[in-house]
């Protein structure tokens, strides 16, 4: 969904509406002076928005909710109720630096190039461009304040081979009859 790392870690369950399939982005988690701060302002005024929640994201969030319930039960009295979607095993906010290390390890284990977590936001913008999503729509999804940011930094004109690869990926991920997140086994 092209969210900033601070927006992901600041996401609250109260901001996820499974019935309407929407996600409100209006909070962020930031490290300030050796403290993690959960604050209501996002990077830009346009960053606070309600976006449709794609099926795979909804399925992943439902899975996360179940994982967190198991962690809450296992932690018992050690659980800290924060209302955050992504927490440690004891309910506390996640340390962003730990996510960077874990992300790098998972990229390496998957045999894919290691990129920065923030680069996944760039990937979202590039995928939107490759799928011929109108730049104004991509701007809204990425919550940029200016279209020039979307056009100059996050998009590139895809090659025909990129388009063919994305079509194959889409066909593979959304085959009729698949269960769960729609991903093929």
Beta strands, then each sheet from edge to edge (+ up, - down):
strand 1: 16-17
strand 2: 22-25
strand 3: 28-32
strand 4: 35-39
strand 5: 49-52
sheet 1: 1+ 2- 5+
sheet 2: 3+ 4-
end
